[in-house]
């Protein structure tokens, strides 16, 4: 293995889909399964389309196409979880701030409803 082959930063920048060992966790990519059962890690920023016709087909911005075992909803969930983790890491108070905003919106809605019923 070259010194660059294991570099998470290089894999992220190049969007390489290198097989990962089960013990290795790479937070900059999502883990998916090829049809033959082998695991791969994919930079989700490279995904252009996720189709299910009937297998799940990923089209990358490079034009490359990959077929994976996970259903479209599962791929989407993994992408959303990855992006949420990035936001949480960049802004640790995001959960509290977003929760407070939801509570505030709910209270405003209740107040408007009470005004209409009075």
SEBA-818199 format. One line per field, with one value per atom (N, C-alpha, C): x, y negated, z; atom name; residue in three letters. Coordinates in steps of 0.001 Angstrom, whole numbers. Each point is the difference from the previous one (the first is absolute). Last residue first. Example, Ala and Ser with C-alpha at 12.3 -4.5 7.8 and 13.67 -1.06 7.14 Angstrom:
<nodes>
u: c(12850|820|-770|290|-890|900)
v: c(2250|-1190|-1090|5720|-1190|-1200)
w: c(7080|60|730|-70|0|0)
a: c(N|CA|C|N|CA|C)
r: c(SER|SER|SER|ALA|ALA|ALA)
</nodes>
This chain:
<nodes>
u: c(-60503|-549|-998|2595|-1140|-617|3888|-1094|-1236|4021|-538|-1207|2441|-794|-614|2955|-1223|-901|4297|-851|-1344|3228|-463|-925|2146|-1027|-587|3613|-1173|-1144|4181|-589|-1284|2542|-645|-666|2546|-1199|-754|4150|-984|-1309|3630|-469|-1079|2191|-877|-590|3188|-1229|-985|4263|-728|-1327|3016|-603|-826|2497|-1113|-710|3900|-1088|-1205|3883|-520|-1187|2317|-727|-626|2732|-1189|-842|4206|-1047|-1267|4547|-1257|-1170|4556|-458|-1333|2457|-812|-605|2982|344|-713|-924|1415|404|-4399|191|1457|-1040|-533|199|1202|900|-460|-2757|1211|998|-3858|-353|1209|452|-48|-361|-44|1360|-2|-4161|725|1422|-2558|-517|712|1019|493|-437|-1642|1430|595|-4496|150|1465|-987|-364|173|577|1106|-268|-3433|1134|1208|-3857|-276|1158|166|182|-205|1595|-1096|215|4056|-879|-1094|3587|-1069|-1006|2860|207|-1208|2809|-1209|301|2088|211|-1343|2650|-1223|358|2453|95|-1307|978|-656|62|1457|1006|-602|-2473|223|1043|-2847|912|173|-3931|714|833|-2493|561|698|-4033|1067|428|-2955|381|1241|-3763|1137|317|-3384|-461|1141|-197|-681|487|691|-320|-842|3854|-1173|-256|2863|-213|-1310|3964|-1337|32|3856|-871|-1449|4762|-1227|-884|4262|135|-1278|663|-45|96|484|-1381|-148|3980|-144|-1380|1198|-230|-134|1625|-242|-51|-994|759|-364|-370|-307|837|-1920|1170|-418|-2990|150|1204|-1871|724|274|-2157|-863|689|1678|-149|-887|-77|335|-235|1342|-1036|489|1161|323|-1192|1930|-1044|386|3354|-666|-1126|3095|-193|-721|1354|-1151|-219|2110|404|-1188|2039|-1132|503|1590|366|-1258|63|428|301|-1249|-1112|380|2525|-55|-1139|-132|451|-54|487|-601|567|-262|880|-732|-927|-865|822|1108|277|-924|573|-1252|200|3185|-89|-1308|888|230|-197|-276|-1098|145|3464|-1184|-1176|3892|192|-1210|41|-108|140|633|-1412|-168|4044|-289|-1466|2589|-797|-413|2705|-1158|-909|4358|-1182|-1256|4394|-353|-1257|458|784|-436|-141|-844|888)
v: c(-33676|-982|-921|3342|581|-943|-1205|263|547|-689|-1295|198|3812|-531|-1336|1926|783|-510|-1832|-439|714|1382|-1357|-527|4123|128|-1364|65|576|154|-1400|-1048|485|3140|-946|-1139|3051|658|-932|-1417|15|622|136|-1382|-76|4107|-304|-1394|1264|770|-293|-1871|-638|715|1825|-1222|-704|3740|407|-1212|-734|419|442|-1164|-1173|372|3455|-849|-1193|2829|719|-867|-1680|-4|690|-868|-440|34|1151|921|-390|-809|-843|876|1910|-1402|-938|4643|-178|-1462|1271|104|-227|167|-1228|31|3851|-1092|-1299|3738|143|-1117|290|-457|78|1781|-1465|-589|4704|-511|-1530|2156|189|-547|25|-1000|110|3244|-1307|-1082|4331|-58|-1352|868|-130|-124|926|-1376|-245|4356|-835|-1456|2987|238|-837|-12|-699|145|2402|-1446|-770|5023|-633|-1508|3707|-835|-612|2596|784|-856|-1835|392|762|-2021|670|508|-4168|1078|594|-3468|546|1176|-4823|1410|435|-4521|808|1486|-3867|365|790|-1253|-1186|254|4200|-978|-1191|3887|-676|-1093|4828|-1311|-532|3841|-438|-1402|4568|-1380|-363|3585|-106|-1470|1154|236|-22|-3183|496|1371|-4581|1383|574|-4345|571|1405|-4845|1326|498|-4056|591|1321|-2775|-912|477|619|620|-1052|-797|352|608|-1192|-1241|277|3418|-264|-1335|3689|-1411|-417|5084|-923|-1416|5534|-1321|-985|5625|-1106|-1269|5938|-1335|-1043|5010|-737|-1411|3296|43|-737|314|1226|117|-3867|1169|1304|-4380|362|1240|-3733|1385|227|-4507|691|1402|-4782|1389|654|-5353|922|1404|-4324|752|829|-2662|-874|703|1973|-874|-904|4978|-1200|-938|4723|-902|-1279|5542|-1357|-834|4729|-735|-1462|3166|-179|-850|-790|1069|-293|-1821|-297|1244|-1539|868|-331|-3828|1083|882|-3982|956|1219|-5557|1400|903|-5039|731|1467|-3819|683|753|-2367|-937|657|2708|-963|-917|3037|707|-950|-1723|236|712|-694|-1284|191|3693|-360|-1303|3644|-1366|-347|4110|11|-1381|603|858|10|-2247|-772|846|1794|-902|-805|4850|-1228|-909|5469|-1175|-1236)
w: c(19242|991|-617|-2442|717|1010|-2583|-935|714|2412|-419|-907|1312|1117|-349|-3094|52|1116|-385|-1113|9|3147|317|-1101|-707|1042|333|-2947|-642|1000|1614|-827|-667|2390|913|-764|-2490|527|932|-1640|-1083|466|2983|-173|-1089|657|1141|-147|-3157|-195|1120|360|-1088|-260|3112|536|-1074|-1321|863|564|-2475|-877|806|2379|-707|-890|2268|945|-706|-2577|461|918|-1497|-1029|477|2103|608|-978|-1322|1050|631|-4727|869|1090|-3108|-242|976|155|308|-172|-1150|1450|387|-4591|600|1508|-2345|-380|657|467|824|-309|-2653|1348|927|-4328|-39|1364|-443|-190|44|122|1259|-97|-3934|938|1343|-3228|-439|982|673|310|-397|-1142|1457|384|-4509|343|1490|-1513|-497|377|940|897|-424|-2740|1258|986|-4139|-183|1304|542|-736|-19|264|804|-877|-1917|610|765|-4367|1392|525|-4747|475|1408|-3346|954|379|-3956|578|890|-2292|391|654|-1307|-1014|309|2723|-998|-1157|3869|-814|-1079|1707|591|-933|995|-1076|647|1717|319|-1235|1101|-893|383|1874|306|-804|-1769|920|248|-3108|1372|1005|-1321|-1204|-412|3250|342|-1125|973|-666|531|988|573|-603|-1367|23|742|177|-750|55|3101|-490|-658|2315|-1414|-590|4645|-775|-1498|3375|-415|-737|424|312|-503|1383|-1097|530|1061|573|-1136|439|-567|724|192|531|-735|-1761|496|412|-2046|1451|545|-4623|345|1496|-1881|-196|376|2532|-1412|-103|4017|-348|-1484|3532|-768|-342|3222|-312|-678|231|427|-439|1363|-1059|584|2570|-1153|-1150|4323|146|-1209|1010|-711|-20|2603|-144|-664|753|-393|-177|953|1181|-305|-3415|923|1201|-4637|975|959|-5090|1353|854|-5597|1006|1371|-3704|425|999|-3480|660|371|-906|-294|789|-523|-74|-315|744|-1279|-179|4071|-1111|-1353|3909|-58|-1206|918|-502|-124|1928|-1430|-588|4633|-700|-1506|2885|-97|-785|-403|417|-223|-1143|1223|459|-3907|-189|1222|-368|-390|-74|965|1098|-320|-2176|-36|1138|-172|0|0)
a: c(N|CA|C|N|CA|C|N|CA|C|N|CA|C|N|CA|C|N|CA|C|N|CA|C|N|CA|C|N|CA|C|N|CA|C|N|CA|C|N|CA|C|N|CA|C|N|CA|C|N|CA|C|N|CA|C|N|CA|C|N|CA|C|N|CA|C|N|CA|C|N|CA|C|N|CA|C|N|CA|C|N|CA|C|N|CA|C|N|CA|C|N|CA|C|N|CA|C|N|CA|C|N|CA|C|N|CA|C|N|CA|C|N|CA|C|N|CA|C|N|CA|C|N|CA|C|N|CA|C|N|CA|C|N|CA|C|N|CA|C|N|CA|C|N|CA|C|N|CA|C|N|CA|C|N|CA|C|N|CA|C|N|CA|C|N|CA|C|N|CA|C|N|CA|C|N|CA|C|N|CA|C|N|CA|C|N|CA|C|N|CA|C|N|CA|C|N|CA|C|N|CA|C|N|CA|C|N|CA|C|N|CA|C|N|CA|C|N|CA|C|N|CA|C|N|CA|C|N|CA|C|N|CA|C|N|CA|C|N|CA|C|N|CA|C|N|CA|C|N|CA|C|N|CA|C|N|CA|C|N|CA|C|N|CA|C|N|CA|C|N|CA|C|N|CA|C|N|CA|C|N|CA|C|N|CA|C|N|CA|C|N|CA|C|N|CA|C|N|CA|C|N|CA|C|N|CA|C|N|CA|C|N|CA|C|N|CA|C|N|CA|C|N|CA|C|N|CA|C|N|CA|C|N|CA|C|N|CA|C|N|CA|C|N|CA|C|N|CA|C|N|CA|C|N|CA|C|N|CA|C|N|CA|C|N|CA|C|N|CA|C|N|CA|C|N|CA|C|N|CA|C|N|CA|C|N|CA|C|N|CA|C|N|CA|C|N|CA|C|N|CA|C|N|CA|C|N|CA|C|N|CA|C)
r: c(UNK|UNK|UNK|UNK|UNK|UNK|UNK|UNK|UNK|UNK|UNK|UNK|UNK|UNK|UNK|UNK|UNK|UNK|UNK|UNK|UNK|UNK|UNK|UNK|UNK|UNK|UNK|UNK|UNK|UNK|UNK|UNK|UNK|UNK|UNK|UNK|UNK|UNK|UNK|UNK|UNK|UNK|UNK|UNK|UNK|UNK|UNK|UNK|UNK|UNK|UNK|UNK|UNK|UNK|UNK|UNK|UNK|UNK|UNK|UNK|UNK|UNK|UNK|UNK|UNK|UNK|UNK|UNK|UNK|UNK|UNK|UNK|UNK|UNK|UNK|UNK|UNK|UNK|UNK|UNK|UNK|UNK|UNK|UNK|UNK|UNK|UNK|UNK|UNK|UNK|UNK|UNK|UNK|UNK|UNK|UNK|UNK|UNK|UNK|UNK|UNK|UNK|UNK|UNK|UNK|UNK|UNK|UNK|UNK|UNK|UNK|UNK|UNK|UNK|UNK|UNK|UNK|UNK|UNK|UNK|UNK|UNK|UNK|UNK|UNK|UNK|UNK|UNK|UNK|UNK|UNK|UNK|UNK|UNK|UNK|UNK|UNK|UNK|UNK|UNK|UNK|UNK|UNK|UNK|UNK|UNK|UNK|UNK|UNK|UNK|UNK|UNK|UNK|UNK|UNK|UNK|UNK|UNK|UNK|UNK|UNK|UNK|UNK|UNK|UNK|UNK|UNK|UNK|UNK|UNK|UNK|UNK|UNK|UNK|UNK|UNK|UNK|UNK|UNK|UNK|UNK|UNK|UNK|UNK|UNK|UNK|UNK|UNK|UNK|UNK|UNK|UNK|UNK|UNK|UNK|UNK|UNK|UNK|UNK|UNK|UNK|UNK|UNK|UNK|UNK|UNK|UNK|UNK|UNK|UNK|UNK|UNK|UNK|UNK|UNK|UNK|UNK|UNK|UNK|UNK|UNK|UNK|UNK|UNK|UNK|UNK|UNK|UNK|UNK|UNK|UNK|UNK|UNK|UNK|UNK|UNK|UNK|UNK|UNK|UNK|UNK|UNK|UNK|UNK|UNK|UNK|UNK|UNK|UNK|UNK|UNK|UNK|UNK|UNK|UNK|UNK|UNK|UNK|UNK|UNK|UNK|UNK|UNK|UNK|UNK|UNK|UNK|UNK|UNK|UNK|UNK|UNK|UNK|UNK|UNK|UNK|UNK|UNK|UNK|UNK|UNK|UNK|UNK|UNK|UNK|UNK|UNK|UNK|UNK|UNK|UNK|UNK|UNK|UNK|UNK|UNK|UNK|UNK|UNK|UNK|UNK|UNK|UNK|UNK|UNK|UNK|UNK|UNK|UNK|UNK|UNK|UNK|UNK|UNK|UNK|UNK|UNK|UNK|UNK|UNK|UNK|UNK|UNK|UNK|UNK|UNK|UNK|UNK|UNK|UNK|UNK|UNK|UNK|UNK|UNK|UNK|UNK|UNK|UNK|UNK|UNK|UNK|UNK|UNK|UNK|UNK|UNK|UNK|UNK|UNK|UNK|UNK|UNK|UNK)
</nodes>
